[in-house]
Amino acid sequence: MNKIQTSLTFALLSLVPAVAFSAGNAAAGQSKSVVCHACHGPTGQSVQPIYPNLGGQHQDYLVKSLQEFRNGRRQNAIMSGFAANLSDADIEDISAWFASQQGLTEIKHK
């Protein structure tokens, strides 16, 4: 009986979305992301094609990217400068904000 309960518990927990375990406060991230708006737009929809759209992107990807800009694993003069002074909480909040926005719904061919 114990094996059945364990298996059932594991199966149910595997169905819980990863978002439920995400850190970060999207509301706080909205105000912290103001500096990002010049290139990425207020909701993560880029204002120029050379800047990536952040809206709707996976939060863990955004966190990892900002951490890598901050610690120098990813190199970009603009992003490294912006990320250098972000705390872990800032990164989590900003990532939560952009992840909570609408993302790309279709791929546009040039």
C-alpha positions as a printed NumPy array, in Angstrom:
array([[  0.   ,   0.   ,   0.   ],
       [  2.846,   2.401,   0.84 ],
       [  4.373,   1.982,  -2.643],
       [  1.06 ,   2.915,  -4.242],
       [  0.746,   6.041,  -2.105],
       [  4.317,   7.046,  -2.867],
       [  3.827,   6.501,  -6.592],
       [  0.55 ,   8.426,  -6.581],
       [  2.082,  11.324,  -4.643],
       [  5.016,  11.488,  -7.04 ],
       [  2.714,  11.407, -10.064],
       [  0.539,  14.216,  -8.7  ],
       [  3.521,  16.383,  -7.802],
       [  4.965,  15.954, -11.276],
       [  1.818,  17.562, -12.666],
       [  2.284,  20.79 , -10.668],
       [  3.582,  23.448, -13.053],
       [  7.141,  24.635, -12.552],
       [  5.805,  28.189, -12.376],
       [  4.434,  27.436,  -8.933],
       [  7.997,  27.015,  -7.71 ],
       [  9.37 ,  30.116,  -9.418],
       [ 10.795,  32.864,  -7.306],
       [ 10.334,  36.502,  -8.135],
       [  7.659,  39.112,  -7.831],
       [  6.297,  40.259, -11.19 ],
       [  4.784,  43.449,  -9.738],
       [  8.153,  44.44 ,  -8.27 ],
       [  9.815,  43.422, -11.525],
       [  7.606,  45.805, -13.486],
       [  9.036,  48.826, -11.681],
       [ 12.577,  47.404, -11.663],
       [ 12.455,  46.818, -15.437],
       [ 12.018,  50.481, -16.42 ],
       [ 15.624,  50.698, -17.605],
       [ 14.959,  47.719, -19.914],
       [ 12.119,  49.5  , -21.724],
       [ 14.378,  51.553, -23.998],
       [ 15.444,  48.442, -25.905],
       [ 13.018,  45.667, -24.952],
       [  9.798,  47.681, -24.538],
       [  7.641,  47.936, -21.393],
       [  6.141,  44.468, -21.848],
       [  9.155,  42.822, -23.443],
       [  8.183,  43.441, -27.047],
       [ 11.335,  44.851, -28.581],
       [ 11.284,  48.317, -30.104],
       [ 13.991,  47.406, -32.657],
       [ 14.599,  44.074, -34.409],
       [ 18.189,  43.923, -33.098],
       [ 16.929,  43.538, -29.51 ],
       [ 15.323,  40.268, -28.41 ],
       [ 11.707,  40.056, -27.292],
       [ 11.57 ,  39.15 , -23.615],
       [  7.8  ,  39.032, -23.124],
       [  6.546,  35.501, -22.519],
       [ 10.058,  34.046, -22.382],
       [ 10.663,  31.295, -19.815],
       [ 11.516,  32.802, -16.45 ],
       [ 14.363,  30.413, -15.747],
       [ 15.962,  31.305, -19.097],
       [ 15.714,  35.028, -18.31 ],
       [ 17.208,  34.485, -14.839],
       [ 20.078,  32.436, -16.258],
       [ 20.762,  34.999, -18.982],
       [ 20.845,  37.95 , -16.578],
       [ 23.057,  36.032, -14.153],
       [ 25.462,  35.186, -16.973],
       [ 25.617,  38.825, -18.111],
       [ 26.262,  39.827, -14.498],
       [ 29.055,  37.306, -13.921],
       [ 30.673,  37.705, -17.356],
       [ 29.844,  34.291, -18.847],
       [ 27.796,  36.094, -21.505],
       [ 29.41 ,  39.115, -23.076],
       [ 27.547,  42.194, -24.265],
       [ 28.739,  45.685, -23.402],
       [ 25.227,  47.044, -22.861],
       [ 23.693,  44.095, -21.01 ],
       [ 26.761,  43.403, -18.882],
       [ 26.689,  46.995, -17.694],
       [ 23.003,  46.868, -16.814],
       [ 23.215,  43.473, -15.116],
       [ 26.364,  44.229, -13.107],
       [ 24.489,  45.905, -10.248],
       [ 21.417,  43.656, -10.143],
       [ 20.866,  41.601,  -7.009],
       [ 19.56 ,  38.048,  -7.191],
       [ 16.144,  39.374,  -6.098],
       [ 16.207,  42.025,  -8.847],
       [ 16.967,  39.353, -11.448],
       [ 14.173,  37.1  , -10.17 ],
       [ 11.662,  39.984, -10.129],
       [ 12.535,  41.353, -13.574],
       [ 12.459,  37.845, -15.025],
       [  9.067,  37.187, -13.406],
       [  7.699,  40.402, -14.946],
       [  8.783,  39.641, -18.502],
       [  7.818,  35.965, -18.21 ],
       [  4.293,  36.996, -17.178],
       [  3.778,  39.045, -20.35 ],
       [  2.392,  37.963, -23.719],
       [  5.002,  36.402, -25.952],
       [  5.531,  35.572, -29.567],
       [  2.451,  33.924, -31.049],
       [  3.691,  33.391, -34.592],
       [  6.977,  33.183, -36.406],
       [  7.312,  35.864, -39.052],
       [  9.408,  34.971, -42.072],
       [ 11.373,  37.759, -43.699]])
